[in-house]
Amino acid sequence: MISYLEFEKPVAELDGRIAELRAASEGDDVDISSELERLEQKSAELLAATYSSLTPWQKTQVARHPARPHFRDYVAMAFDEFIPLGGDRLFGDDLAIMGGLASLGGRKVMLIGHEKGNDTQSRLQHNFGMGKPEGYRKAVRLMELADRFNLPVVTLVDTSGAFPGVEAEERGQAEAIARSTEACLALEVPMVAAIVGEGGSGGAVALASAERVLMLEHAVYSVISPEGCASILWRTAEKAPLAAEAMKMTAQDLAELGVIDRIVTEPVGGAHRDPKTAAEALGAAIGEELDALVGQPGEQLRRQREERFLAIGNAAAATISQR
C-alpha cells in the first residue's frame, strides 16, 4: 500500500480508479486491458509531472515520507557483509546512530548513519533518528577506528536533528556533536557523506563534514526545520512552506550554492516508491566518489575538507554583508 502525500491527491484518485476497475473486472469476460493501460500511463505521466516541479516544502514532505528507505534499508540493498559495532564505551549504545564495518563494491568501509525506524515500535527504539551524546561518541569511536586501519568512512545522514531532551544535555550533547564534527574533519582517510532524507542542524553536520557530500534528489538539508524557522520568524508553524522556500534547503539549491557536491537521482515518485533502485543509485554514486578519493594523501584529504567548509563560511558571510 502506497501512502500518498497531500500534493499527490490527483495521483491517488487516479490510482484508486485503476484499483476499482481491476476489482470490478475480476471474473468478468469483458476485456478492459486497453483501458487499464491508458489509465496507468496517465497515472505515470501525472506522477512524473508532479515530481518534476516540487516546491521546497513538498520536497520536505517527501524526505519525511514514512516509507522512505533508512539506514538499515540501504545496508541491506547497497552494502555487503555489514558487521554492526555498538556502544561508545562511556555510557551506552544509541540506536538512533548505527555503524559498523561493511563492503561496497568489494571495498571495505566504515559505515555510519542515522536510523529512524519504519513502524511505531522501531521508531521508538531508534528515537526517530535523533542521536544522543552516546550516539555521536560512538560515531567518533568508529571514525577513529577507521582512521587507524585505513578504511574509508561513509555516512548516511537522515535526522531532523540531535535529541533535545534534558538527559541528552546532561550528558554533554553539544560537546559530543562538536567532537563528532571535529573527528570528521581530522580524518586522514577518504570520507563520503550522503544526505538520504532529512539533514537537520548540527545533528546532521556532525556526520556530514566530509570532503564529498551527496544528496538524494528529494532530500533536504538545513540548520533548522521549516516549522522551527517559521515559529521563530513569524511566530507560527503555518508559515513553514514560506520558510522552506527561503531557507534554500533542497539538493538543487545547495548544489548551486556549493554546499553539496552531487545530486543522486531518485526513482520517479521518490525513493519510497522503489527503494532498491534508489539504494543501487546511491551505492554506485558513493563508490564513484570513493574511487576518486582513495589513494590521496591524508593531509590532502584534510585540506579539502577544511577548504570546502571555509568556502561555505566565506560565502555565507558575503551574503550577510550584502544584506
Contacts in CASP RR format, 6 or more apart in sequence:
PFRMAT RR
TARGET T0000
AUTHOR 0000-0000-0000
METHOD contacts of the structure
MODEL  1
MISYLEFEKPVAELDGRIAELRAASEGDDVDISSELERLEQKSAELLAAT
YSSLTPWQKTQVARHPARPHFRDYVAMAFDEFIPLGGDRLFGDDLAIMGG
LASLGGRKVMLIGHEKGNDTQSRLQHNFGMGKPEGYRKAVRLMELADRFN
LPVVTLVDTSGAFPGVEAEERGQAEAIARSTEACLALEVPMVAAIVGEGG
SGGAVALASAERVLMLEHAVYSVISPEGCASILWRTAEKAPLAAEAMKMT
AQDLAELGVIDRIVTEPVGGAHRDPKTAAEALGAAIGEELDALVGQPGEQ
LRRQREERFLAIGNAAAATISQR
2 15 0 8 1.000
2 67 0 8 1.000
2 273 0 8 1.000
3 65 0 8 1.000
3 66 0 8 1.000
3 67 0 8 1.000
4 11 0 8 1.000
4 12 0 8 1.000
5 58 0 8 1.000
5 61 0 8 1.000
5 62 0 8 1.000
5 65 0 8 1.000
6 61 0 8 1.000
7 50 0 8 1.000
7 54 0 8 1.000
7 58 0 8 1.000
7 61 0 8 1.000
8 47 0 8 1.000
8 50 0 8 1.000
10 46 0 8 1.000
10 50 0 8 1.000
11 43 0 8 1.000
11 46 0 8 1.000
11 47 0 8 1.000
11 50 0 8 1.000
14 39 0 8 1.000
14 42 0 8 1.000
14 43 0 8 1.000
14 46 0 8 1.000
15 43 0 8 1.000
17 39 0 8 1.000
18 36 0 8 1.000
18 39 0 8 1.000
18 40 0 8 1.000
18 43 0 8 1.000
21 32 0 8 1.000
21 35 0 8 1.000
21 36 0 8 1.000
21 39 0 8 1.000
22 36 0 8 1.000
25 32 0 8 1.000
44 268 0 8 1.000
47 268 0 8 1.000
47 269 0 8 1.000
48 268 0 8 1.000
48 269 0 8 1.000
50 269 0 8 1.000
51 218 0 8 1.000
51 268 0 8 1.000
51 269 0 8 1.000
51 270 0 8 1.000
54 62 0 8 1.000
54 218 0 8 1.000
55 241 0 8 1.000
55 244 0 8 1.000
55 245 0 8 1.000
56 220 0 8 1.000
56 226 0 8 1.000
56 241 0 8 1.000
56 244 0 8 1.000
56 245 0 8 1.000
56 247 0 8 1.000
56 248 0 8 1.000
56 249 0 8 1.000
56 250 0 8 1.000
56 253 0 8 1.000
57 226 0 8 1.000
57 240 0 8 1.000
57 241 0 8 1.000
57 244 0 8 1.000
57 245 0 8 1.000
59 218 0 8 1.000
59 219 0 8 1.000
59 220 0 8 1.000
59 244 0 8 1.000
59 250 0 8 1.000
60 198 0 8 1.000
60 220 0 8 1.000
60 226 0 8 1.000
60 240 0 8 1.000
60 244 0 8 1.000
60 249 0 8 1.000
62 68 0 8 1.000
62 218 0 8 1.000
62 269 0 8 1.000
62 270 0 8 1.000
62 272 0 8 1.000
63 197 0 8 1.000
63 198 0 8 1.000
63 218 0 8 1.000
63 219 0 8 1.000
63 220 0 8 1.000
64 197 0 8 1.000
64 198 0 8 1.000
65 270 0 8 1.000
65 272 0 8 1.000
66 118 0 8 1.000
67 118 0 8 1.000
67 272 0 8 1.000
68 197 0 8 1.000
68 270 0 8 1.000
68 271 0 8 1.000
68 272 0 8 1.000
69 77 0 8 1.000
69 196 0 8 1.000
69 271 0 8 1.000
69 272 0 8 1.000
69 275 0 8 1.000
69 278 0 8 1.000
69 279 0 8 1.000
70 114 0 8 1.000
70 115 0 8 1.000
70 116 0 8 1.000
70 117 0 8 1.000
70 118 0 8 1.000
70 158 0 8 1.000
70 196 0 8 1.000
71 98 0 8 1.000
71 113 0 8 1.000
71 114 0 8 1.000
71 115 0 8 1.000
71 116 0 8 1.000
71 156 0 8 1.000
71 158 0 8 1.000
72 98 0 8 1.000
72 115 0 8 1.000
72 117 0 8 1.000
73 118 0 8 1.000
73 275 0 8 1.000
73 279 0 8 1.000
74 156 0 8 1.000
74 196 0 8 1.000
74 279 0 8 1.000
74 282 0 8 1.000
74 283 0 8 1.000
75 82 0 8 1.000
75 102 0 8 1.000
75 111 0 8 1.000
77 275 0 8 1.000
77 276 0 8 1.000
77 279 0 8 1.000
77 280 0 8 1.000
78 104 0 8 1.000
78 279 0 8 1.000
78 280 0 8 1.000
78 282 0 8 1.000
78 283 0 8 1.000
78 286 0 8 1.000
79 102 0 8 1.000
79 103 0 8 1.000
79 104 0 8 1.000
79 109 0 8 1.000
79 111 0 8 1.000
79 283 0 8 1.000
80 102 0 8 1.000
80 103 0 8 1.000
80 104 0 8 1.000
80 105 0 8 1.000
80 106 0 8 1.000
81 101 0 8 1.000
81 102 0 8 1.000
81 103 0 8 1.000
82 100 0 8 1.000
82 101 0 8 1.000
82 102 0 8 1.000
82 111 0 8 1.000
83 100 0 8 1.000
83 101 0 8 1.000
83 102 0 8 1.000
84 98 0 8 1.000
84 99 0 8 1.000
84 100 0 8 1.000
85 99 0 8 1.000
85 100 0 8 1.000
85 101 0 8 1.000
85 138 0 8 1.000
85 142 0 8 1.000
85 145 0 8 1.000
86 93 0 8 1.000
86 98 0 8 1.000
86 99 0 8 1.000
86 100 0 8 1.000
86 138 0 8 1.000
87 93 0 8 1.000
87 94 0 8 1.000
87 134 0 8 1.000
87 135 0 8 1.000
87 138 0 8 1.000
87 141 0 8 1.000
88 94 0 8 1.000
88 133 0 8 1.000
88 134 0 8 1.000
88 135 0 8 1.000
88 137 0 8 1.000
88 138 0 8 1.000
88 140 0 8 1.000
88 141 0 8 1.000
89 141 0 8 1.000
90 134 0 8 1.000
90 137 0 8 1.000
91 133 0 8 1.000
91 134 0 8 1.000
91 137 0 8 1.000
91 171 0 8 1.000
92 134 0 8 1.000
93 134 0 8 1.000
93 135 0 8 1.000
93 138 0 8 1.000
94 127 0 8 1.000
94 131 0 8 1.000
94 132 0 8 1.000
94 133 0 8 1.000
94 134 0 8 1.000
94 135 0 8 1.000
94 138 0 8 1.000
95 115 0 8 1.000
95 125 0 8 1.000
95 126 0 8 1.000
95 127 0 8 1.000
96 114 0 8 1.000
96 115 0 8 1.000
96 126 0 8 1.000
96 127 0 8 1.000
96 128 0 8 1.000
96 129 0 8 1.000
96 130 0 8 1.000
96 131 0 8 1.000
96 132 0 8 1.000
96 135 0 8 1.000
96 159 0 8 1.000
96 163 0 8 1.000
97 112 0 8 1.000
97 113 0 8 1.000
97 114 0 8 1.000
97 115 0 8 1.000
97 129 0 8 1.000
97 131 0 8 1.000
97 135 0 8 1.000
97 136 0 8 1.000
97 138 0 8 1.000
97 139 0 8 1.000
97 207 0 8 1.000
98 112 0 8 1.000
98 113 0 8 1.000
98 114 0 8 1.000
98 115 0 8 1.000
99 110 0 8 1.000
99 111 0 8 1.000
99 112 0 8 1.000
99 113 0 8 1.000
99 138 0 8 1.000
99 139 0 8 1.000
99 142 0 8 1.000
100 110 0 8 1.000
100 111 0 8 1.000
100 112 0 8 1.000
100 142 0 8 1.000
101 108 0 8 1.000
101 109 0 8 1.000
101 110 0 8 1.000
101 111 0 8 1.000
101 151 0 8 1.000
102 108 0 8 1.000
102 109 0 8 1.000
102 110 0 8 1.000
102 111 0 8 1.000
102 154 0 8 1.000
103 109 0 8 1.000
104 111 0 8 1.000
104 154 0 8 1.000
104 283 0 8 1.000
104 286 0 8 1.000
104 287 0 8 1.000
104 290 0 8 1.000
105 287 0 8 1.000
107 152 0 8 1.000
107 287 0 8 1.000
107 290 0 8 1.000
107 294 0 8 1.000
108 151 0 8 1.000
109 146 0 8 1.000
109 151 0 8 1.000
109 152 0 8 1.000
109 153 0 8 1.000
109 154 0 8 1.000
109 290 0 8 1.000
110 142 0 8 1.000
110 143 0 8 1.000
110 145 0 8 1.000
110 146 0 8 1.000
110 151 0 8 1.000
110 152 0 8 1.000
110 153 0 8 1.000
110 154 0 8 1.000
111 154 0 8 1.000
111 155 0 8 1.000
111 156 0 8 1.000
112 139 0 8 1.000
112 142 0 8 1.000
112 143 0 8 1.000
112 153 0 8 1.000
112 154 0 8 1.000
112 155 0 8 1.000
112 156 0 8 1.000
112 207 0 8 1.000
113 139 0 8 1.000
113 155 0 8 1.000
113 156 0 8 1.000
113 157 0 8 1.000
113 158 0 8 1.000
113 207 0 8 1.000
114 129 0 8 1.000
114 131 0 8 1.000
114 156 0 8 1.000
114 157 0 8 1.000
114 158 0 8 1.000
114 159 0 8 1.000
114 207 0 8 1.000
115 126 0 8 1.000
115 129 0 8 1.000
115 158 0 8 1.000
116 123 0 8 1.000
116 126 0 8 1.000
116 128 0 8 1.000
116 129 0 8 1.000
116 158 0 8 1.000
116 159 0 8 1.000
117 123 0 8 1.000
117 125 0 8 1.000
117 126 0 8 1.000
117 128 0 8 1.000
117 129 0 8 1.000
127 163 0 8 1.000
128 160 0 8 1.000
129 158 0 8 1.000
129 159 0 8 1.000
129 160 0 8 1.000
130 159 0 8 1.000
130 160 0 8 1.000
130 161 0 8 1.000
130 162 0 8 1.000
130 163 0 8 1.000
130 164 0 8 1.000
131 159 0 8 1.000
131 161 0 8 1.000
131 162 0 8 1.000
131 163 0 8 1.000
131 168 0 8 1.000
131 203 0 8 1.000
132 162 0 8 1.000
132 163 0 8 1.000
132 167 0 8 1.000
132 168 0 8 1.000
132 171 0 8 1.000
132 173 0 8 1.000
133 168 0 8 1.000
133 171 0 8 1.000
133 172 0 8 1.000
133 173 0 8 1.000
133 175 0 8 1.000
133 176 0 8 1.000
134 171 0 8 1.000
134 176 0 8 1.000
135 176 0 8 1.000
136 162 0 8 1.000
136 176 0 8 1.000
136 177 0 8 1.000
136 179 0 8 1.000
136 180 0 8 1.000
136 203 0 8 1.000
136 206 0 8 1.000
137 176 0 8 1.000
137 179 0 8 1.000
137 180 0 8 1.000
139 155 0 8 1.000
139 180 0 8 1.000
139 183 0 8 1.000
139 206 0 8 1.000
139 207 0 8 1.000
140 176 0 8 1.000
140 179 0 8 1.000
140 180 0 8 1.000
140 183 0 8 1.000
143 153 0 8 1.000
143 180 0 8 1.000
143 183 0 8 1.000
143 184 0 8 1.000
143 187 0 8 1.000
144 183 0 8 1.000
145 151 0 8 1.000
146 152 0 8 1.000
146 153 0 8 1.000
146 187 0 8 1.000
146 189 0 8 1.000
147 186 0 8 1.000
147 187 0 8 1.000
147 188 0 8 1.000
147 189 0 8 1.000
150 189 0 8 1.000
151 189 0 8 1.000
152 189 0 8 1.000
152 190 0 8 1.000
152 191 0 8 1.000
152 192 0 8 1.000
152 290 0 8 1.000
152 293 0 8 1.000
152 294 0 8 1.000
153 184 0 8 1.000
153 187 0 8 1.000
153 189 0 8 1.000
153 190 0 8 1.000
153 191 0 8 1.000
153 192 0 8 1.000
153 210 0 8 1.000
154 191 0 8 1.000
154 192 0 8 1.000
154 193 0 8 1.000
154 194 0 8 1.000
154 286 0 8 1.000
154 290 0 8 1.000
155 191 0 8 1.000
155 192 0 8 1.000
155 193 0 8 1.000
155 194 0 8 1.000
155 207 0 8 1.000
155 208 0 8 1.000
155 210 0 8 1.000
156 193 0 8 1.000
156 194 0 8 1.000
156 196 0 8 1.000
157 193 0 8 1.000
157 194 0 8 1.000
157 195 0 8 1.000
157 196 0 8 1.000
157 197 0 8 1.000
157 199 0 8 1.000
157 204 0 8 1.000
157 207 0 8 1.000
157 208 0 8 1.000
157 221 0 8 1.000
158 195 0 8 1.000
158 196 0 8 1.000
158 197 0 8 1.000
158 198 0 8 1.000
158 199 0 8 1.000
159 198 0 8 1.000
159 199 0 8 1.000
159 200 0 8 1.000
159 203 0 8 1.000
159 204 0 8 1.000
160 198 0 8 1.000
160 199 0 8 1.000
160 200 0 8 1.000
160 225 0 8 1.000
161 198 0 8 1.000
161 199 0 8 1.000
161 200 0 8 1.000
161 201 0 8 1.000
161 202 0 8 1.000
161 203 0 8 1.000
161 204 0 8 1.000
162 168 0 8 1.000
162 173 0 8 1.000
162 177 0 8 1.000
162 201 0 8 1.000
162 202 0 8 1.000
162 203 0 8 1.000
162 206 0 8 1.000
163 173 0 8 1.000
164 173 0 8 1.000
176 206 0 8 1.000
177 202 0 8 1.000
177 203 0 8 1.000
177 205 0 8 1.000
177 206 0 8 1.000
178 206 0 8 1.000
180 206 0 8 1.000
180 207 0 8 1.000
181 202 0 8 1.000
181 205 0 8 1.000
181 206 0 8 1.000
181 209 0 8 1.000
184 191 0 8 1.000
184 206 0 8 1.000
184 207 0 8 1.000
184 208 0 8 1.000
184 209 0 8 1.000
184 210 0 8 1.000
184 305 0 8 1.000
185 209 0 8 1.000
185 302 0 8 1.000
185 305 0 8 1.000
185 306 0 8 1.000
185 309 0 8 1.000
186 302 0 8 1.000
187 301 0 8 1.000
187 302 0 8 1.000
187 305 0 8 1.000
188 298 0 8 1.000
188 299 0 8 1.000
188 301 0 8 1.000
188 302 0 8 1.000
189 298 0 8 1.000
189 301 0 8 1.000
190 211 0 8 1.000
190 212 0 8 1.000
190 290 0 8 1.000
190 293 0 8 1.000
190 294 0 8 1.000
190 295 0 8 1.000
190 296 0 8 1.000
190 301 0 8 1.000
191 210 0 8 1.000
191 211 0 8 1.000
191 212 0 8 1.000
191 301 0 8 1.000
191 305 0 8 1.000
192 210 0 8 1.000
192 211 0 8 1.000
192 212 0 8 1.000
192 213 0 8 1.000
192 214 0 8 1.000
192 286 0 8 1.000
192 287 0 8 1.000
192 289 0 8 1.000
192 290 0 8 1.000
192 293 0 8 1.000
193 207 0 8 1.000
193 208 0 8 1.000
193 209 0 8 1.000
193 210 0 8 1.000
193 212 0 8 1.000
193 213 0 8 1.000
193 214 0 8 1.000
194 213 0 8 1.000
194 214 0 8 1.000
194 215 0 8 1.000
194 216 0 8 1.000
194 264 0 8 1.000
194 282 0 8 1.000
194 285 0 8 1.000
194 286 0 8 1.000
195 204 0 8 1.000
195 208 0 8 1.000
195 213 0 8 1.000
195 214 0 8 1.000
195 215 0 8 1.000
195 216 0 8 1.000
195 219 0 8 1.000
195 220 0 8 1.000
195 221 0 8 1.000
195 251 0 8 1.000
195 260 0 8 1.000
196 216 0 8 1.000
196 219 0 8 1.000
196 271 0 8 1.000
196 282 0 8 1.000
197 216 0 8 1.000
197 218 0 8 1.000
197 219 0 8 1.000
197 220 0 8 1.000
198 204 0 8 1.000
198 219 0 8 1.000
198 220 0 8 1.000
198 221 0 8 1.000
199 208 0 8 1.000
199 219 0 8 1.000
199 220 0 8 1.000
199 221 0 8 1.000
199 222 0 8 1.000
200 221 0 8 1.000
200 222 0 8 1.000
200 223 0 8 1.000
200 224 0 8 1.000
200 225 0 8 1.000
201 222 0 8 1.000
201 223 0 8 1.000
201 224 0 8 1.000
202 223 0 8 1.000
204 221 0 8 1.000
208 221 0 8 1.000
209 305 0 8 1.000
209 309 0 8 1.000
210 305 0 8 1.000
211 293 0 8 1.000
211 301 0 8 1.000
211 304 0 8 1.000
211 305 0 8 1.000
211 308 0 8 1.000
212 261 0 8 1.000
212 262 0 8 1.000
212 289 0 8 1.000
212 292 0 8 1.000
212 293 0 8 1.000
213 259 0 8 1.000
213 260 0 8 1.000
213 261 0 8 1.000
213 262 0 8 1.000
214 260 0 8 1.000
214 261 0 8 1.000
214 262 0 8 1.000
214 263 0 8 1.000
214 264 0 8 1.000
214 282 0 8 1.000
214 285 0 8 1.000
214 286 0 8 1.000
214 289 0 8 1.000
215 221 0 8 1.000
215 251 0 8 1.000
215 254 0 8 1.000
215 255 0 8 1.000
215 260 0 8 1.000
215 262 0 8 1.000
215 263 0 8 1.000
215 264 0 8 1.000
216 251 0 8 1.000
216 263 0 8 1.000
216 264 0 8 1.000
216 266 0 8 1.000
216 271 0 8 1.000
216 278 0 8 1.000
216 282 0 8 1.000
217 251 0 8 1.000
217 263 0 8 1.000
217 264 0 8 1.000
217 265 0 8 1.000
217 266 0 8 1.000
217 270 0 8 1.000
218 251 0 8 1.000
218 266 0 8 1.000
218 270 0 8 1.000
218 271 0 8 1.000
219 251 0 8 1.000
220 244 0 8 1.000
220 249 0 8 1.000
220 250 0 8 1.000
220 251 0 8 1.000
221 249 0 8 1.000
221 251 0 8 1.000
221 254 0 8 1.000
221 259 0 8 1.000
221 260 0 8 1.000
222 229 0 8 1.000
222 247 0 8 1.000
222 249 0 8 1.000
223 247 0 8 1.000
224 232 0 8 1.000
224 247 0 8 1.000
225 240 0 8 1.000
226 240 0 8 1.000
226 241 0 8 1.000
226 243 0 8 1.000
226 244 0 8 1.000
226 247 0 8 1.000
226 249 0 8 1.000
227 237 0 8 1.000
227 240 0 8 1.000
227 243 0 8 1.000
228 237 0 8 1.000
228 240 0 8 1.000
228 243 0 8 1.000
229 240 0 8 1.000
229 243 0 8 1.000
229 246 0 8 1.000
229 247 0 8 1.000
230 236 0 8 1.000
230 237 0 8 1.000
230 238 0 8 1.000
230 239 0 8 1.000
230 240 0 8 1.000
230 242 0 8 1.000
230 243 0 8 1.000
231 237 0 8 1.000
233 239 0 8 1.000
233 243 0 8 1.000
234 242 0 8 1.000
234 243 0 8 1.000
248 254 0 8 1.000
248 257 0 8 1.000
251 260 0 8 1.000
251 263 0 8 1.000
252 263 0 8 1.000
254 260 0 8 1.000
255 261 0 8 1.000
255 262 0 8 1.000
255 263 0 8 1.000
257 315 0 8 1.000
258 311 0 8 1.000
258 312 0 8 1.000
258 315 0 8 1.000
259 312 0 8 1.000
261 289 0 8 1.000
262 285 0 8 1.000
262 289 0 8 1.000
264 281 0 8 1.000
264 282 0 8 1.000
264 285 0 8 1.000
265 281 0 8 1.000
266 278 0 8 1.000
266 281 0 8 1.000
267 273 0 8 1.000
267 274 0 8 1.000
267 277 0 8 1.000
267 278 0 8 1.000
270 278 0 8 1.000
271 278 0 8 1.000
293 301 0 8 1.000
END
